Amino acid sequence: MPAESPGARWVGSVRFHGLLLPPTAARGPAVLLQEERPAGAAGGRGLAVWDSDRIAASRGVHPGQPAEAVRAVCPEAWVGRFDRAAASPLFAPAWDLLAAAAPVVEPDPDGRPEACVAWRGGPAPRREVIALQEAVARALPHVDMALGLGRNRLVARAARPSAGPGCAWAAPGAEARLLASLSLEWLVQEGLLVPARLAALRNLGLSRCGDLASLPEGVVAGRLGPEGLRLRALCRGEDACPVEPVYPPRELRVRRAWPDGLPAGDWAAAAAELASRAAAGLAPAEGVRRLRLRGDFPEMARAWPAPRRAAGVLARAAAALAA
């Protein structure tokens, strides 16, 4: 492990393999597909592997792989399409495990079984990572977790094992060396480089991150302008994009008093009203971990664990809570 200063900030990039595919006794290797390849990439926009179970991964299936390649490496696999609504309840246990290990958790906004986590200072979080690996093994035995740790989200993503479980650490000061061998197309896949710009870089004879990182700053500025300087900084492992703390969300409290009391039959409607008012205070990227309804009587105070991004689920949660 590299040495680090006491005030170092560490970011983890986490990928769960098999999270969206609960195990079933009757089904063998399983793969979920989603439209993923960016427009303008080789082959145009198309389906790619979104998630796969442990068996499919062992046969050579990996995230981002073109759909047409799945049959070649794993012809017997069950193949389905990613359903965000159906997958939503499966995310919550994983995000809860991450929230117990790191103070900042940012799930992937596109619905991949991935997240960034961040620790706000101190030495490398060795104990937290080990505890997280053990917690995932206990709570989600059918799921494999890959984790990369570095100074920022880009380096952590590059350090993360690309296939299968594992944990890798990026040494401080070695960020550029870590990225040097990666194809510039990797930046396209990460949404950091548009395909048209990739073609322009290739026309200049640049194909890998190390090619661009090694160019003098003045040469890049003269030939590629400010956008080229931004890409050069990324290829050198410099990424200032923060990890946003969208999970767990802020605590929101909504109160209402019924002076004459509330009949038992009206609890569901009252809970739905309070839940809707609370949901209105959530930002689009925020979600809900727990909904609690309290009344004047202790026996009416109950908690209901709600899925993430539950603005539309809160009313149903409240009804179940009040039942």
C-alpha positions in Angstrom: 0.0 0.0 0.0 1.2 3.5 -0.8 2.0 6.0 2.0 -0.4 8.9 2.3 -0.6 12.2 4.1 -3.0 12.4 7.1 -5.3 14.8 5.2 -5.6 12.7 2.0 -8.9 12.3 0.3 -9.8 8.9 -1.0 -12.4 8.0 -3.5 -13.7 4.5 -4.2 -15.3 3.2 -7.4 -17.5 0.2 -6.8 -19.1 -2.2 -9.2 -21.4 -5.0 -8.1 -21.5 -8.0 -10.5 -24.7 -10.0 -10.4 -26.6 -7.5 -8.2 -29.5 -7.1 -10.7 -29.7 -10.9 -11.2 -30.8 -12.7 -8.0 -29.9 -16.3 -8.1 -32.4 -18.9 -9.1 -32.0 -22.7 -9.0 -33.4 -23.2 -12.5 -31.4 -20.6 -14.4 -27.8 -20.9 -15.4 -25.6 -18.1 -16.6 -27.7 -14.9 -17.0 -27.0 -11.5 -18.6 -28.8 -8.2 -18.7 -28.4 -5.9 -21.7 -29.1 -2.1 -22.0 -28.5 0.4 -24.8 -25.1 1.7 -23.8 -22.7 2.3 -26.6 -22.5 6.1 -27.2 -23.7 7.5 -30.5 -20.8 7.8 -33.0 -18.9 4.9 -31.5 -17.8 2.0 -33.6 -21.0 0.1 -34.7 -23.2 3.0 -33.6 -25.5 2.9 -30.6 -26.4 -0.6 -29.6 -27.0 -3.0 -26.7 -24.2 -3.8 -24.3 -23.9 -5.9 -21.2 -25.3 -4.1 -18.2 -24.9 -6.8 -15.6 -24.2 -10.5 -15.5 -24.1 -13.2 -12.9 -21.1 -15.0 -11.6 -21.4 -18.0 -14.0 -21.6 -15.7 -17.1 -18.7 -13.7 -15.9 -16.6 -16.8 -15.5 -17.3 -17.6 -19.2 -16.0 -14.2 -20.4 -19.0 -11.9 -20.2 -18.2 -8.5 -18.8 -19.9 -5.1 -18.4 -19.9 -3.0 -21.6 -19.4 -6.0 -23.9 -21.4 -5.7 -27.1 -24.5 -7.8 -27.0 -23.5 -9.7 -30.1 -20.4 -11.0 -28.4 -22.3 -12.6 -25.5 -23.5 -15.6 -27.6 -20.0 -16.1 -28.8 -18.5 -16.5 -25.3 -21.5 -17.9 -23.5 -24.1 -19.3 -25.9 -26.2 -20.9 -23.2 -26.8 -17.7 -21.3 -30.2 -16.4 -20.5 -30.3 -12.8 -21.9 -32.8 -10.2 -20.8 -33.2 -6.4 -20.9 -32.5 -4.1 -18.0 -35.7 -2.9 -16.3 -35.1 0.1 -14.0 -38.4 -0.3 -12.1 -37.8 -4.0 -11.4 -34.2 -3.4 -10.4 -34.8 -0.5 -8.0 -35.5 -2.7 -4.9 -32.3 -4.6 -5.6 -30.1 -1.5 -5.3 -31.2 -0.5 -1.8 -29.3 -3.2 0.1 -26.1 -2.5 -1.8 -26.3 1.3 -1.3 -27.0 0.7 2.5 -23.8 -1.4 2.7 -21.8 1.4 1.1 -23.4 4.0 3.3 -22.3 2.1 6.3 -18.7 2.1 5.1 -18.3 5.6 3.7 -19.8 9.0 4.5 -20.5 9.9 0.9 -22.2 7.6 -1.6 -23.1 8.6 -5.2 -24.9 5.8 -7.1 -24.5 5.7 -10.9 -27.2 8.0 -12.4 -27.8 5.7 -15.4 -28.8 2.7 -13.3 -25.7 0.7 -13.5 -24.9 -1.4 -10.4 -22.1 1.0 -9.7 -21.3 3.8 -7.3 -18.6 6.2 -6.1 -17.9 6.6 -2.4 -15.7 9.1 -0.7 -13.9 9.6 2.6 -13.4 13.2 3.5 -9.9 12.9 4.9 -7.5 10.8 6.9 -5.4 7.8 5.8 -6.5 5.2 3.2 -9.6 3.5 4.5 -8.2 0.0 4.7 -10.4 -1.2 7.6 -13.5 0.3 6.0 -12.9 -1.5 2.7 -12.2 -4.8 4.4 -15.3 -4.5 6.4 -17.3 -3.6 3.3 -16.0 -6.7 1.5 -17.0 -8.9 4.4 -20.5 -7.3 4.7 -21.2 -7.8 1.0 -20.1 -11.4 1.2 -22.5 -12.0 4.1 -25.5 -10.0 2.9 -25.2 -10.6 -0.9 -23.5 -14.0 -1.2 -24.4 -14.2 -4.9 -22.8 -10.8 -5.7 -19.2 -10.1 -6.5 -17.8 -6.6 -5.7 -15.0 -4.9 -7.5 -13.5 -1.8 -5.9 -10.8 0.7 -7.0 -9.4 3.3 -4.7 -7.6 6.5 -5.6 -7.3 10.2 -5.1 -10.3 11.0 -7.4 -13.1 9.3 -9.2 -11.3 8.9 -12.5 -8.2 7.2 -10.9 -10.4 5.0 -8.8 -12.4 3.9 -11.8 -9.2 3.1 -13.7 -7.8 1.2 -10.7 -11.0 -0.9 -10.3 -10.7 -4.5 -11.6 -12.4 -4.7 -14.9 -13.8 -8.2 -14.5 -14.7 -10.2 -11.5 -14.2 -9.3 -7.8 -11.3 -7.7 -6.2 -9.8 -4.5 -4.8 -7.0 -2.4 -6.2 -5.3 0.7 -4.9 -3.8 3.5 -7.0 -0.6 4.8 -5.5 -0.4 8.6 -4.9 1.8 10.1 -7.6 1.4 7.2 -10.0 -1.9 8.3 -11.5 -0.5 9.2 -14.9 1.3 5.9 -15.1 -1.9 4.0 -14.2 -3.8 5.7 -17.0 -1.0 5.7 -19.6 -1.8 2.4 -21.2 -5.5 3.0 -21.4 -7.0 3.7 -24.8 -8.5 7.1 -25.3 -11.7 5.3 -26.2 -11.9 4.5 -22.4 -12.6 8.3 -21.9 -15.4 8.0 -24.4 -16.9 5.1 -22.4 -16.6 7.2 -19.3 -18.5 10.1 -20.9 -15.4 12.3 -20.7 -14.7 12.5 -24.4 -17.0 12.8 -27.4 -16.4 10.4 -30.3 -15.8 13.3 -32.8 -13.0 14.6 -30.6 -11.6 11.0 -30.3 -11.3 10.9 -34.1 -9.5 14.2 -34.2 -7.0 12.9 -31.6 -6.4 9.8 -33.6 -5.7 11.9 -36.7 -2.9 13.4 -34.7 -1.5 10.0 -33.9 -2.7 9.9 -30.4 -4.4 6.6 -29.3 -3.7 6.2 -25.6 -4.0 8.4 -22.5 -0.2 8.3 -22.1 0.2 9.8 -25.6 -1.7 12.9 -24.8 -0.4 13.2 -21.2 3.2 13.2 -22.4 2.7 16.2 -24.8 4.0 19.6 -23.5 1.2 21.8 -22.3 2.0 24.5 -24.8 1.8 22.1 -27.7 -1.6 20.8 -26.5 -2.9 24.4 -26.0 -1.8 25.4 -29.5 -3.2 22.4 -31.3 -6.3 21.5 -29.3 -7.1 24.6 -27.2 -8.8 24.5 -23.8 -10.6 21.2 -24.5 -7.3 19.6 -25.2 -5.8 20.9 -22.0 -8.8 19.5 -20.1 -8.3 16.1 -21.7 -4.5 16.2 -21.0 -5.2 16.9 -17.3 -7.6 13.9 -17.2 -5.0 11.7 -18.9 -2.5 12.7 -16.2 -5.0 11.6 -13.5 -6.2 15.1 -12.6 -9.9 15.0 -12.0 -11.6 17.7 -10.0 -15.2 16.4 -10.4 -16.5 15.9 -6.8 -18.4 12.9 -5.5 -21.9 14.1 -4.7 -23.5 12.8 -1.4 -26.8 11.8 -2.9 -27.3 8.7 -0.6 -28.4 8.6 2.1 -30.5 11.7 1.6 -31.1 14.5 4.0 -33.5 13.9 6.8 -36.9 15.6 6.1 -39.6 16.0 8.6 -43.2 16.8 7.9 -45.8 17.4 10.7 -49.5 17.8 10.8 -51.8 17.9 13.8 -55.5 16.7 13.9 -57.0 18.5 16.9 -60.0 16.2 17.0 -57.9 13.1 16.6 -57.5 10.8 13.5 -59.8 7.8 13.1 -57.9 4.5 12.6 -59.4 4.1 9.1 -57.9 7.4 8.0 -54.3 6.5 8.8 -53.4 5.4 5.3 -54.6 8.6 3.7 -52.9 10.7 6.3 -49.6 8.8 5.8 -49.9 9.2 2.1 -50.4 13.0 2.4 -47.4 13.4 4.7 -45.2 11.2 2.5 -46.1 13.2 -0.6 -45.3 16.4 1.2 -41.9 15.0 2.3 -41.2 13.7 -1.2 -41.7 17.2 -2.6 -38.7 18.4 -0.6 -36.3 15.8 -2.2 -34.0 16.8 -5.0 -34.1 14.7 -8.2 -31.0 12.8 -7.4 -32.0 12.1 -3.8 -33.8 9.1 -2.5 -35.4 7.6 0.5 -33.9 5.0 2.9 -36.6 5.0 5.6 -40.0 6.4 6.2 -41.3 6.8 9.7 -44.8 7.6 10.7 -45.4 8.7 14.3 -48.7 9.1 16.1 -49.8 10.0 19.6 -49.9 6.3 20.5 -46.7 4.3 20.8 -48.2 1.3 19.1 -48.8 3.4 15.9 -45.1 4.4 15.5 -43.6 2.1 12.9 -40.7 2.3 10.4 -40.8 1.0 6.8 -37.7 0.6 4.7 -38.3 2.3 1.3 -36.4 1.8 -1.9 -34.1 4.5 -3.2 -35.5 7.1 -5.6 -38.9 6.5 -3.9 -40.8 9.7 -4.7 -43.5 7.6 -6.4 -43.2 4.8 -3.9 -43.7 6.9 -0.8 -47.5 6.8 -0.9 -47.5 3.0 -1.3 -45.0 2.8 1.6 -47.2 4.9 3.7 -50.2 2.8 3.0 -48.2 -0.4 4.0 -46.9 1.4 7.0 -50.4 2.3 8.2 -51.9 -1.0 7.5 
